[in-house]
Amino acid sequence: MQDETTNKGAEMPETSPENNFTADNSFAERVKPEKKKPNLNLILTVLNLGLFAGLVILYFVVLGSKSDSTPNMALIQKASGGAATLAYVNSDSILAHYDLVKSMRDELEAKTIRLENELKTKQAAFEKDAAYFQEQVDKKSISEASAQEIYGQLMSDQQKLYELREKYSAELQQQEYNLNLLLLDSLNNFLKRYNKRMNFDYILSYNKGGSILTANDSLDITKDVIRLLNEEYSVSGK
């Protein structure tokens, strides 16, 4: 910014707070932008048919040849009679120990840090310019016309910072969404292959705080699933 000495001191318009460049309401302070987790109970002989069907609809992934989204009534009756085979995976453990998830998390965190640092650098440069402008206004070392021109440019720069922050936020959200789709696709494809060998009627997803309050540990296949998932991920070359 260029100092311009005039016989007439810069007097900023006072028609709105935006034009008041006083030390008590400094421009540098006003332009800072705001920084802006289904579970299983051994119910084969205990719970009634209706509750079991509800749990199936809400929380089960059917790994078979069923193409209809409506639960197969013959299978529900089979389960209520104690004949259906079930297992579950702990989704919290999958998220914590699946190497693909760790890799995706590291990738997203690295990008987040990079974009945040870029924003911090731009913000610091903007605040430096704004502080210098405020200093010149306080000293009345620039004309009113020059002050208005510089003020407009600073407001434009501030708007660009806001827009860049929103762009980066949307970009990170989209990447997180895409990574979640990749994780679901990887897990579902694996479980379909896995179930060709195991032949479960249902494989449930269990997580702490879900609607199924307790689960029988004998039905937990999480460790086996995580081990095989990581073996496949390692062989795939990541």
N, C-alpha and C positions, 0 to 999 in steps of 0.2 A: 504494500500500500504506500502511496506517495504522500508526503507531507505537503500541504499547500498553505502557505501563510498569506493571510488576507488582512486588510484593515478591519474588516468586519468579522467578529468571532462567530463560529458556527453555532446557531441557536436552533435546536431541533424542534419540529412541530410538536405541539402537545395536544393534538386533537385525539390521540389514542395512545394506549400504553405502549404500542409497538414503536412509536416515534419518540419515546422519552428516553434519551441516552444519558441518564444521570447516574452518578456513583451509587446512589441509594437503590437504584433499580437497574443494575448493570446489564448491558446487552449480553455479556458472556454468561451470566447466570441464567438469563431467560431463554437462551437458545439451546441449552443442553437437552437433548432428547431423553425420554424415559427408556431405561433399559428393560427393557421389557424381559392286578392279576386271576367235571363233573367228576369225580369223587365216587366212591362205591361202598355201599353197605351190602353185606351178604344177605340178600333179600329173597333168595330163591324159594324159601319156604315160610317167610315171615310177612313180607309186605303184600298188599293186595295188588291185583292186576292193574288197576287204574294208575296207581302211583308209579309202578314200574314202567308202564307205557309212557308216562310223562317224562320220566328220566331219560328214556330211550330217545324221545323226540328232541329233547333239549341238549343232550350231552354226548350221544354215541355216534361214532363213525362206523357205518356198516361196511365191512370189507368183504363183499361177496358179489353175487351177480344181480342183486336187487337194483332195479333202475327206478322204481317208483319211490317217491319221497315219503309216502305213507307207510308207517311201520307195518311189517308183515304180521298179520294176526296169528298165523300158524306158529311163527317163531316166538311171538309173545306168549302164546299158550304153552309152548314148549319150555320157555324159560320159567314161567310161573309154576310148572310142574317139576322144576329142578333139573332140566335136561340141557338147557343152553349152556354153551361154554363162553366164558367171559374173561377178560384181562383188562388191566389198565396201565397207563403210563402217567407218571407224575410230570406234568408240563413244566412246573417250576424247576425240577431237576434237569429237564431237557434244556431249558433256557440257560441254566447255570453251567452245564457240563458238555453240551454239544459243541465241538470245536468250530463248526460252521457259524454258530451263533457268536462265539467269541471273536472270530475273524470279522464278522459283519459289524459287531459292536465296536471293535477297534477301528475299523474303517470309518464308521460314522463319527466316532469321537474325534479322530484325527481331522476330518473335514470340518467339523464344528469348531475346533480350536483354530484352524487356519482361517476360517471366515471371520471368527470373532476377533482375531488379531488384526486382520485387515481392516475391520470396522473401527477398532480402537485407534489404529494409526490415522485413519481418515478423520475420526472424531477429534483426535488431539490436534491435528493440523487446523481443523475448522475452529476449534476453541482458541488456538493461538491467534489466528487472524481476527477473531471476534474480540479478543482481549486487546489487541493492538488498536483495533478500530475504536473501542471504548475509550482507550487512553487518549487517542487523538481528539475525540469528541470532547472529553473532559478538559483537555488543554486548549480547546477551541482553535486548533491549529489547521483545521480544514474548513472549507466553505460549506454552507448548507447544501448546495447542489451536489458537491462531492460526497458529502455524508449520506445523502439520500441515495446516490448511485451505489456507493459501497454497501450500504444497508440492504438494498435490493439484491445485490449479488450474494451477500451473506445469507439472506433468506432463501435464495435459490439453491445455494450450496447445502443449507440445512435440509431443505425438502428432498434433495438428491440423497442425502444420508438416510433419511427416513425411508425412502423408496428402496434403497439398497439393502437396508436392514430387513424390510418386508420380503424382498426378493430372496435373500439368503435364508430366511426363516422358512419360506415356502419350499425352497430347494431342498432343505434338510428334511422337512416333513415328507416330501415326495420320495426322497431316497429311503427314509425309514419305512415308508409304506411298501416300496418295492422290495426291500430286504425282508419284510415280514411275509410278503407273497412268496418269495424265494424259499424261505424257511418252511412255510406250510406245504409248498409243493414238494420240497425235499422229504419232509416227514411223511406226508401222505403216500408218496410213491414208494418210500421204503417200507411202510407198514403193509402196503398191498403185496409187495414181494415177500415180506416176512410172514404174512398170514397165509400164503400159499403153502408154507411148510407147517405152520402151527394150527391152522384151521379153526380159529376162534370164530364164534358167531358175532361177537362184538368186541371191539377194543375201545375202552373209555379213555377220556382225558380227565385226569384228576389234578386239582390244584387247591392249595390252602385257601380257605375262605369261600370256596365254591358251595353249591347247593347240596352236594352230597356230603354229609357230615362226617362219615367215617368209612374206612375201607379195610378190607381183609388183606393183610400183607401177602398171603399166599397167591393172590391174583396179580401182584405187582411184577410187571416185566420191564420196569424202567431201566434197571442196570444192564440187562441184556440188550435192550434197544439202544441205549447210549453207547455201549461197547461196539456194537455192530455199525452204528451210524458213524462213529469216529474212525473205525477201520475203513469203511467205504470212503470217507472224506479224505483220509490219509492217502489211500491208493489212487484216488482221483487226481492227486497232485495239487489239490486246493485250487 
